[in-house]
Amino acid sequence: MGPATPCRIPWSVIVAYADRHGHDADQLRRLISAMDDVFLEWTAEQIDKATQKTDGADPE
């Protein structure tokens, strides 16, 4: 098993939160989707950096 893989926050959870707290569900979904995009891109970059470090390491 590898490390945990992040994913998007499910639409159903966003709608439930919006309904419970009186927010506009469509607007909240767009906002969270944009934040998910940034976070997933950053996570992919971190994984690439970690992979490059381990691939380039000298075995002793």
Residue frames as qw, qx, qy, qz and C-alpha x, y, z in Angstrom:
[[0.000, 0.888, 0.461, 0.000, 0.00, 0.00, 0.00],
 [0.427, 0.352, -0.009, 0.833, 1.25, 3.45, -0.87],
 [0.060, -0.161, -0.371, 0.913, 0.64, 6.82, 0.69],
 [0.272, 0.650, 0.611, -0.361, -2.83, 8.31, 0.93],
 [0.251, 0.245, 0.497, 0.793, -4.01, 9.92, -2.29],
 [0.165, 0.397, 0.343, -0.835, -5.95, 13.16, -1.91],
 [0.145, 0.435, 0.764, 0.455, -9.13, 13.61, -3.89],
 [0.157, -0.381, -0.174, -0.894, -11.84, 16.20, -4.40],
 [0.262, 0.113, 0.654, -0.700, -14.39, 16.97, -1.70],
 [0.122, 0.366, 0.887, 0.254, -17.58, 15.19, -2.81],
 [0.172, -0.339, -0.310, -0.871, -20.38, 17.32, -4.22],
 [0.565, -0.543, -0.581, -0.221, -22.89, 15.75, -1.84],
 [0.561, -0.407, -0.408, 0.595, -20.86, 16.85, 1.18],
 [0.161, 0.039, 0.059, 0.984, -20.57, 20.41, -0.13],
 [0.354, -0.428, -0.460, -0.692, -24.34, 20.61, -0.73],
 [0.617, -0.531, -0.573, 0.096, -25.12, 19.18, 2.71],
 [0.444, -0.270, -0.267, 0.812, -22.79, 21.73, 4.33],
 [0.014, -0.174, -0.226, -0.958, -24.28, 24.60, 2.32],
 [0.469, -0.508, -0.561, -0.456, -27.83, 23.58, 3.18],
 [0.617, -0.491, -0.527, 0.318, -27.06, 23.23, 6.86],
 [0.412, -0.393, -0.158, 0.806, -25.26, 26.57, 7.13],
 [0.247, 0.845, 0.352, -0.319, -27.42, 28.64, 4.77],
 [0.169, -0.530, 0.475, 0.682, -24.88, 29.09, 1.95],
 [0.692, 0.545, -0.151, -0.448, -25.46, 29.03, -1.80],
 [0.867, -0.135, 0.468, 0.108, -24.53, 25.45, -2.77],
 [0.744, 0.595, 0.145, 0.267, -23.50, 26.26, -6.37],
 [0.115, 0.913, -0.280, 0.273, -21.25, 29.12, -5.30],
 [0.597, -0.612, 0.510, -0.094, -19.69, 27.05, -2.52],
 [0.915, 0.135, 0.352, 0.146, -19.11, 24.14, -4.94],
 [0.574, 0.760, -0.049, 0.303, -17.31, 26.45, -7.39],
 [0.175, -0.864, 0.401, -0.248, -15.16, 27.89, -4.60],
 [0.743, -0.405, 0.531, -0.038, -14.22, 24.50, -3.17],
 [0.879, 0.384, 0.226, 0.169, -13.61, 23.07, -6.63],
 [0.365, 0.855, -0.227, 0.289, -11.14, 25.89, -7.34],
 [0.381, -0.724, 0.533, -0.217, -9.37, 25.26, -4.03],
 [0.910, -0.062, 0.410, 0.006, -9.32, 21.51, -4.76],
 [0.738, 0.644, -0.018, 0.201, -7.65, 22.22, -8.13],
 [0.089, 0.843, -0.431, 0.308, -4.86, 24.22, -6.46],
 [0.626, -0.514, 0.547, -0.210, -4.38, 21.66, -3.68],
 [0.939, 0.147, 0.308, 0.033, -4.29, 18.68, -6.05],
 [0.599, 0.737, -0.175, 0.260, -1.78, 20.42, -8.32],
 [0.161, -0.783, 0.514, -0.311, 0.42, 21.26, -5.32],
 [0.817, -0.288, 0.477, -0.150, 0.18, 17.69, -4.03],
 [0.896, 0.411, 0.102, 0.130, 1.21, 16.30, -7.43],
 [0.334, 0.817, -0.348, 0.317, 4.23, 18.63, -7.44],
 [0.455, -0.645, 0.545, -0.282, 5.24, 17.48, -3.95],
 [0.930, -0.011, 0.366, -0.040, 4.97, 13.83, -4.99],
 [0.738, 0.633, -0.081, 0.219, 7.08, 14.52, -8.10],
 [0.032, 0.822, -0.466, 0.327, 9.74, 16.26, -6.00],
 [0.679, -0.445, 0.543, -0.215, 9.84, 13.39, -3.49],
 [0.940, 0.250, 0.229, 0.036, 10.05, 10.84, -6.30],
 [0.545, 0.757, -0.242, 0.266, 12.91, 12.71, -7.95],
 [0.263, -0.744, 0.541, -0.290, 14.80, 12.85, -4.64],
 [0.801, -0.238, 0.536, -0.119, 14.48, 9.11, -4.07],
 [0.871, 0.470, 0.117, 0.086, 15.25, 8.23, -7.72],
 [0.428, 0.787, -0.304, 0.323, 18.43, 10.31, -7.65],
 [0.570, -0.713, 0.375, -0.163, 19.67, 9.09, -4.25],
 [0.392, 0.512, -0.763, 0.041, 22.90, 7.10, -4.11],
 [0.915, -0.316, -0.186, -0.169, 22.34, 3.60, -2.71],
 [0.091, -0.732, 0.630, -0.243, 24.90, 2.80, -0.02]]
